[in-house]
Amino acid sequence: MNYALIPSPATSVWHLGPFPVRAYALCIIAGMVVATLLMEQRLRHRGVAPWVSLDMVVWAVPFGIVGARIYHLITSPQDYFGSGGDPIRALYIWEGGLGIWGAVAGGALGAWIAARQIGLPLSVFAEALAPALPVAQAIGRFGNWFNNELYGKVTTLPWGLQVHEMDSANPGHATMIDGEATTLPDLYHPTFLYEAIWDLGVAGLVWLLDRKYKFGRGRAFALYVMAYTAGRVWIEMLRTDEANHFFGIRINVFVSLVVFIGAAIYFIVKRGPREYVVPIDAPETAPEPAAESDISSVDVSAESSTPKLPTAYQVVSEERFRAYQKTGVLPPADVDASVEDADAVPDAEDTESVTSPAGPVVTAESDDEAADRPAGER
C-alpha cells in the first residue's frame, strides 16, 4: 500500500439545501478577494482614490472568466466538440478548465474598459496588480486539488499525491466501493502545489524588485509574466492530463515560451519612471482663507463635507505627487503629462525634493513611509 504525504479530498462539492457549494469556486473567489485587497493598497500608494479597485474588478473579473474558458475550449476542444463530446459541458466552468492566458487577455480587456471610464492609465492598474495576481493564482490552484485534477507524473518522492478516481455519474465525489473512496494505484507529482509555491515566489520577487527599482510603464507586470511563464514551462512538462500537443510538446509550453519572449522584449524596451496620479483638477495654489464676515455663509452640510471622488486623473512625477500629499497643492512643472500621454512624464529620478509654493522644500518619501502615516494624512 502506498502512503501519500499529500492526500486528496474525496469531495469537492457540498450542498446547502438545493444549492451546491463548490470548492473550486470558493478557491477562485478567495483568490480574487485577496488580490483585490493587495491591488487596492498599491493603487492608493500611487494616488488613486479609495476602492477604485472595485470598479476594475467589476469589469476585469467577468471578462477574465470568459476569456479563461474560451482559451480552454480552444486548446482542448475534443472534450466538448469532438466525437463523444458534450457541447453543453463547455458552460460547466465549476468542473474546472480555465486557461490562465485567456484570463489575462480577457481581464486586460475588462481592465482597459474600466481604466477608460475612470480616467487612469492602464499601466497603473497593471503595476498594482502585478504581485497580487500570482497570489490569486496560488489560492485558485487548490481548487484543482479538490477536483483531483491536473496532477503530474507518477513519483516515488515522499511528497507524492494521492488521487481519487472521481465518479462521472456523481460530479464532485469520488467513486465509492464498499463504502470507501477509490484511489488511483500510484502516487503523483502534486503539480498544483508546485505551481502554488512558485506563484507565491513570483509575487515576492515582483514586490521586492518593484520596491527597489520603482518600475513604471507596466514593467512590473511584464516581470510577473516572465517569472510565471518560466515556472509554468517546467511544471507543464510534469503534467499528464489530456492536452493537445505540437511537435510532441504540450501547447501550453509553446504558449508560455512565446509569452515569455514578448514580456521580456516589453520589459527591456519600455522604460521610464513610475507613474503617480492626482485628480485632474488638483489645485495648484493654496485656497484663500475665508474672511470672518463670510464664515456664516459657509455650507457645512454633510453633502458639502463629503470628499468628492476624482472623475479623471493626471500623471505626475513622484516628487510632485509627494508634495501634493503633504500640502494638498500640486507644484508647477514645465511638463505635465496627461492620462492620454503617459510617456510624456518628465524623468525626475535624479531629483530628491521639490519646492512647493505653499511651503518650504518637501522631501520625497517612500511608499512604505507613506503607508505608515495615518490614512487621513496620505
N, C-alpha and C positions, 0 to 999 in steps of 0.2 A: 504494500500500500504506500502511495506517495503522500507525504505530509507537506502541505504547502505553507510557506511562511505567510503568504497573502491569499486568504480565501476570498471568494466572490459571493455577493449576496444572491440568494435563491429567488428573491422577489424584488421587482423594480417598480411595482405599482401597487397602490393601496386604494381603498375605496372609502370615501366619506358619504355614506348613503349611496345615491346613484352617481356620485361624482368621482372619477378616478383621479388620484394624485400620483403623478409620475416622477420618479427620482430624476430622470433625465431633464425634465422641465425645471424641477427645483434647482438643479445644479446650474443650469443656464441662467435662470433668474437671479440666483445668488451671485453668480459671476458678474452679471450686468449691474447689480446694485453696488457691489464693491468697486467696480471700475468707474461707475458714475461718481461715487464719493471721492475717489482718488483724483479723477479728472476735475471735479468741481474745485478741489483745493488748489490744484495747479492753475486753473483758469483765474481764480481770484488773485493769485500771485502775479498774474500778468495784467491785471486791471479790469477784468471782466466782472460785470455785476453779479451778485449772488444768484445762484440757481439757474443761470443761463444754460448750464449743462443739461437741465431737463428739457429745454427747448430742442437741444440737439438730439437727445435720446428719443424724443417723440418721433423724429424723422429717421434717425440712423438705425434704430433697432428693427423696425418693420422692414425697411429696405435691406438691412443686413440679413435677416432671417430668410427673406425671399431669395436674395442673391445666393446665400449659402445652399439653399435647397436646389436652386437651378443648377449651380455648379455640380452638386452631387448627381443630379439627374443626367447631366451632360457626360460626366465621367464614368457613370455606372448605369447606362440606360437599360441594359439587359434585365435588370431586376424588376423593371416596371413595364417595359415596352417590348421585350423580346418574347420568344415563344415560351409560353407558360407564365409570363409576367402579368401583373395586375396593375393597370394604369391608375386605378383609384388609390393604390397604396402610395403613389407619388405625393399625396397630400398628407400622409401619416408621418409628420415630422417627429412625433413623440416616440417613434420606433428607432430614431437615430437617422443619421445620414445628412449631415450639414458640413459642407466644404468651407474651410477657412478662407480660401481666396475669393470665393463667391461672397462670403460675409464681408470681407474687407472692401470688395468692389461695390457691393450694394450699400454697405454702410457709408462708404465715402460719398456716394451719390446723395444719400439722405442727409449727410452732414453738410454737403455743399449747398443743398437747398436751404437748410437751417441757417448756415452762415450768411447766405444772401439775404435772408429775411431779417437776421439780427444785425447785419452790417459789420461782420467780423471777417478778417482773412481766414480762409480755411486752414492755413498753416498754423495759426494759433490753436485751433481745435486739435489738429493732428499732433502738435507737440505736447499738448496737455494729456492726450490720450496715450501717447507712446509707451510709458511704463505701466499704464493702467490696463491696457488691452491684454498683454500676456498674463496678468493676474487673473483676469476673467477667463481666459483660455484654460489656465491651470485648474480653476474651480470647475469649469464645464467638463473637463476630461473625466471627472469622477462619474459623470453620467454614463460614459462608456463602460466604466467598471460595473455599475449597477445593471447595465444591459448585457453584461457578459459578451462584449464585442470588442473588435479592434485590438485583440491581443497579438502577441508575436509568435515566433517560432518556439518549438519545443526546447526546453532548457533543463539542465541539471543544477543550475545555480541555486543557492539556498533561498533566494527570494522568488522562487518560481510561483506562478499564479495558477490557482485552481479555477477552472472554468466550468460552469454548469451547462448542461445541454438544455436549452430553452424550448419550451413547448409552443409550437406554432399554433396549436389549437387554443391555447390559453396564454396570449401575449403578456409578457411581463412576469411570467412564472416559469420556474424550472420544471422539466419533466419529472413526474413523480412515479416511482416504482416501489411498491410495498411501503408506502408512506415516507420514503426517503427521496430527496432530490438527487437526480443522477448527475454525474460529472464526467467530463472527458477523461480518457485514460492517462494522459500525461500532464506535466506542468509546463507553463508557457512564460515567455518574457512578458512582464507587465508593462507593455508599451504605453498604456495610459499614464502610468506612474512616471515612466521615463520622461514623457513629454510634460507632465505637470511640473516635475522638478526643473526641467530645462526652462520652461516658461517663467518660473519664478526667478531663475538665474538671469534670464533675459531682462526681466523687469528691474532687477537690482543693477545690472550692468548699465541699462539705459539711464536709470535715475542717477547713478553715480557720475557717469560721463557727462550727462547733461548738466548736472550741478557744477561740475568742474569747468566745462568748456562753454556753457551757455549757448547751446546750439540755437540757430534760427532758421527760418525759411523751410520748416518741416524736416530738417535733418535728423532730429531725434527720432521721428517716425521711421525715416529711412534706416537708421541704425537698428531699430526694433525689427524691421523686416529682414535685414541682413542676418542678425543674430538668430531670429526664429527659424529662418529657412535653413541655416547651417545645421541646426539640430534636427529639423524635420527630415532632411535628406537621410541621415543615418537611422533615425527612428523608423522612417517609412520602409527602409530596406529590411527591417526586422519583422514587419507585419506579414501575416499570411491570409488575411481576409481577402475575399474575392475583389479583384480590381482589374481594370484594363491595363495592358502593357504596350510599350512602344520599344521595339528592339530588345524585348525581353526584360525591360525595366518598367516599373510602375509609373504611370503617367504623372502622378503627384511628385515623383522625384524630378522629372523633367521640368514641371511647373515651378518647383521650388528653386531649381538652378537658374531658370530664366528670370524669375522674380528677384533672386539674389543679385544677379548681374545688373538688372535695372535699378535696384535700390542703391547698389554700390556706385553706379555712374551718377545718380542723382546726388548722393552724399558728397561725392568729390567735386562735382561741377557747381552745385547750388550752394553758394556761400553768402555770408552776411551776418550782421549782428542780430541778436534776439529781438523779436518784436514785442513791444508793450503797447497797450491801448488805453486811451482815455475817451470819455464822451466827446462826440464831435463838436459839442457846444461848450467844452470846458472853458471856464473863464481865464482870460489872460491877464486880468488885473484884479486886485482885491476889491470887494464891494465897499462902497462908501458907507460909513456908519450912519444909521438913521438919526435925524435930529430929534431932540426931546419933544418938539411940537408934533412930530409925526408918529410918536410911539403909540398913541391912542388909535391910529388908523391902521396899525399893523394887523394883518389877518393871522390869527392864532388858531384857526380851526384845525381839526385833525387832518383834513384833506390837504391843507397847505403845508402842514408839518411833515407829511409822509414823503420820504425821498422818492424822487421820480427816476425810474429806471431809464438808462440811455436807450434811444432808438437807433443809434448808429455810433460807430467808434472811429477814431483816427489813430494811426500808428505813430508812435513816438519812440525816441531813444530811451535807454534805461535811465540816463541822468535826468531827463525831463520828467519821466514817469515818477522817479523817486522824489523829485522836488514837488511835483503835483500832489503826491501822497502826503508830504509834510505840510504844505501850505494851502492846498486846495486851489492853487493858481498855477496855470501852465506857463512856464517860462518861454519867452520867444525863441525862435530858431530860424536860421537862414533858410532851411529846407524843412518843410513839414509834410511828411508823406501822408497820403490818403489811403483809405482801405483799398481802393481800386489799384493803387500803385505802391504796393508794399516794398518793392525793390528800391524805391527812392529814399528809404530811411537812411539818414546820414550815419556813417560809421563813427561811432563815438567810443570805440573800445579803449582808446588811449586817454580818455577824459575821465577823471575821477570825481569831479564836482562841477556844480553849475551855480551861478549867481541868480537867485530868484529876485524878481522885482519887489516881492513882498518882504524880503528879509535878507540876511547875510548868506554867505556861501553855505550850500546844503550838500553834505557828503552823501554819496550813494551808499545804500545799504544792500546787503544780500537778501535773497528770498527767505533764507532761514531767519534773519533778523526781523524781516517784515512779519513773518509768521508768529514770532514771539510777542509782538505787540498786541494789545487788546484790539478786538475786532473794530471798535469804533475809531481807532487811530490809523487803521490800514489805508 
